[in-house]
Amino acid sequence: MRRLSSQMSRRRPLEVARRRARPLKTTACLAILMVMPPAAPAADKPLPARERRAELDRLLRHDCGACHGLERTGGLGPPLTPERLAGRPDDQLIQTILRGVPDTPMPPWKPLLSRRDARWLVHRLREGCADDGC
């Protein structure tokens, strides 16, 4: 009987520690969830403001065009034509824009662009943006 009680007393501190840690984990998770902005479906997100769209068009024309070609048919970087992008999911393209491509000249644009900006750029690239010369 003593042997059984000594085994239980050895386990007891671990059990007590685990029980005490559970509320802390739960509290930490709830705190993180409270700080995070609510997620909204992509269709519900508004377009960037008109001035921002003009800035993004200039970025697409000059900065992206510097590597992907002024008509985005390729250069240092691959083509960004609607045909070339057709099989790739939007989220993959958005992540490529925001994170860049390691070990290539493609830089991460996350310091300068929001996810909404990147989504709008992907939309413009899929359109071909030939109507207003972006």
PECOR-V608325 format. One record per backbone hydrogen bond with DSSP energy under -1.0 kcal/mol. CO is the residue of the C=O (numbers start at 1). NH is the residue of the N-H. Records with the same first field share a line. If there is no record, write none. Layout:
CO=NH / NH
This chain:
1=5
2=6
3=7
4=8
5=9
6=10
7=11
8=12
11=15
12=16
13=17
14=18
15=19
16=20
17=21
18=22
21=25
22=26
23=27
24=28
25=29
26=30
27=31
28=32
29=33
30=34
31=35
32=36
41=44
42=45
49=53
50=54
51=55
52=56
53=57
54=58
55=59
56=60
57=61
58=62
59=64
62=66
64=67 / 68
65=69
67=77
68=74
69=72
72=80
77=75
81=85
85=88
89=93
90=94
91=95
92=96
93=97
94=98
95=99
96=100
97=109
98=110
101=104
106=101
109=112 / 113
114=118
115=119
116=120
117=121
118=122
119=123
120=124
121=125
122=126
123=127
124=128
129=134
